[in-house]
Amino acid sequence: MGETLNRIIRNLWEGLIEVIYPRENYCIICRDDDCFGICENCRKDIKRIKNLYQDKIISYGYYGGVLKELILKFKYKNNFTAGDILTELLEEYIINNFNYKEYIITYIPLSKKSKKVRGFNQCEYMAKKISRDLSIRSLEILIKSKETKEQKTLKKEERYENIKNAFNIKRGIKLKGCNIILIDDVITTGATINEAYKLLKKYQVNDIKLLTLAKSHI
């Protein structure tokens, strides 16, 4: 009963988002009016990362140009058209590279304070949209158990200390033997997503795919 009610509430909320923030019928990057959300030229301008498996964290592209603009529009300006475009990029990669039906999708959480200030968690939005579009299970697994400084304001060495022990597993979640896709938006040092990865491994998760939209540099 509880899960059914949660699903109804979630569907109503997502329907409301679509009404309040309908997908624009023009390119939100170059303003071309012959497309829905993003034109082919702007999509082609996203600088992809070719050697995706250079480490365990997979990033779709480099944090710059069109990809950076989409992320900033979504994250700080509540542009859900940008959010849907970014989600489609992750879906494209998942479909072409993962046996995704065997995985649960989850995301890097925000603290309660940060989520209240921003109004939503962009990674949670993308994970739930991927779940609906690809018919795979989405689950809130991680919780942010302490307030941290914004990683982008810190030096490389400070980021690891700042995020250390910042996450816990949500009570009642059983993870042993599960396969998980963990998504985040931007990585720089990888401190945040690696901290989450280490925690998940302690709970005997079988396989963890770390997938992000963009890779940045300090």
N, C-alpha and C positions, 0 to 999 in steps of 0.2 A: 504493500500500500504506500509506504513512504517513498520508495523508488519511483512508483507511478506518479505520485504527486509531484515529486521533484522534476520528472520528465515533462509533465504538463506545464509547470511553472517556467521551466527552461525554454520550452517551445513558444510559450506566450511572450517571454522576454525577447527571444530571437526574432519573433514576428514583429514585435514593437520596434526593435532596432531597424528592421528592414523598412518599416513605415516612416520612422523619423529620419533615418539616414539611407534613403534609396540610392542604389548604385547610379553614379552619374553617367550620362550618355555622351561623354566626351573624355578625352585623355586628361587625367588630373595632373600630368606632368607638363605636356606641351600645349594643352588646350585644343588639340585637334578634335573636331566634332564628328568624326566618322568612325567612332568606336564606343565601347562601353568600359570606362575605367582607365584603360591604358592602350595606347596604339602599338602596332607591331614594331615601329621604329624605336620607340622608347624601351620596349621590352628587350629588343636586341642590344640596346646600349648597356644593359646590366652586365657588368664584368664578372663572368663566371670563374669559379676556381676549378682548374682542370685536374690537378692532382689531389682529389678529394680524400684519398686514404693515406695522406702523409702522417696523420696521427689519428687517434680514435674519435676526435671531434670532426664531424662533417659540416662544412659550411657551404651554402648554395653559391654565394658570391662575395665579392669584396665590398667593404663598407665605404661606399662613395657613389657619386653620381645619382642615377635613377634609384638604385636600391636604397641608398641612404635617405633620399627624399621621401620615398614611400614609407620607410620605417618611422621617420620623424613625424610625418603627417598622421600616421596611425597612432603612434605612441603619445604624442603631445597635443594633437589637434582633433582627436576623436574622429578621424576620417576613416569610416568603416569600409569605404570603397578601397582605400589603400590596404586595409587589413585583409579584405577578401582577396585582393591581388597577391599579397604576400603569402596568404594561405595556399593559394593555387600553385605558387612556386614550390612550396614544401610538398604539396600533394603530387606534383609532377615528379619530384625526385623520389618520393616514397614508392609511387606506383612502378617506376622504372628500375628501382634498385633493391627493394625489400620484399620479402614474402610477408607483406604487412598484415594479412589476415590472422597471423599467429601472434600478433603483438597487441599490447595495450599502449595507448598513447597518453602521455602525461606531460607536465610542464614545470618550469621553474616558478615557484610561488613568490608573491609579494608579501610583505608584512601587512598586518591589518591596517596600520597607520598609512603606509604607502598606497595601499589599494583605495583607502578612503579619500586620500588626496587626489589621486589620479582618476578615480571613478571606476576603473576596470583594470584587469590584468590582461595585457595584450597577448601573452603567451597562452593563457587560459582560453581566450576567445579563439585563437587559431587551433588549439588542440580540439576544442569541442566542434568546430566547423569541420576539421579533418575527420573527426569521428562520425559526424553525420554524412559527409560526402562519400567516405570510403567504407561506411558501415563497419567500423571497428570500434572497440570499446575505449571510451575515455574515462579516466579515473583520477580523482584528486588524491595523490599519494603523498606528496611532500607538503610540509607546512613550514613557514618561516617563523622560527621560534624566538628570534631576537632582532631588534632594530640594528641596522648597519648603516654606515655611511654609503653614499652613492659611490659605486666602484669607479666611475669615470673621473671622480675628483681625486683619486689616490694614485700613488706611484705603484709600480709593479709589485715590489716587495710588500707594500702595505695592503694590497688587495687580498692576498692569501690570508693574512692575519685578520683582516676585517670580516671575511666571510667564514672563517673557521668556526665549526660547530653551530652554524646559523640555521641549519635545517633539522627537522625531525620527521619521522614517518607518522602519518595520520593514524590515530588509534583505531584498532580493529582491522587494519589492512593486512592481508596475508600475501606475501610476495614470493615465497619459495617456489622456484621452478618457472616463474613467469618470464615472458619476453617483453621488454619495454622500449618504446621510442620516447626519449626525453627531449623536449624542444625548448629552445631559448631563442631570443631575437638576435642579439649581437654578442660575440665573444672578442675579447682582446687578449688577456693572458690565459683565459680558460679557467680562472680560479673558481668562479661560481659554479659552473656546470661540473667541474671536476669534484668539487666538494659534495655536490648532490650524487654524483656517480659513486664516490667512495661509500657514502651512506647506503645506497641501494645495494651495493655488493655485499655489505655486511648482512643483509637480509636474504641472501642466497638467491638473488635474481639470476635467472639462467643467462640471458643475453640482454645487453643494453646498447641501443643505438643512440648516440648523441648527435642531434641534428639542429643546426642553427641557420638562420637566414644569412648572416653576414659575419665576416671576419675583419676585425679592425686591428690597428697597431697603436701602441702608446707613442 
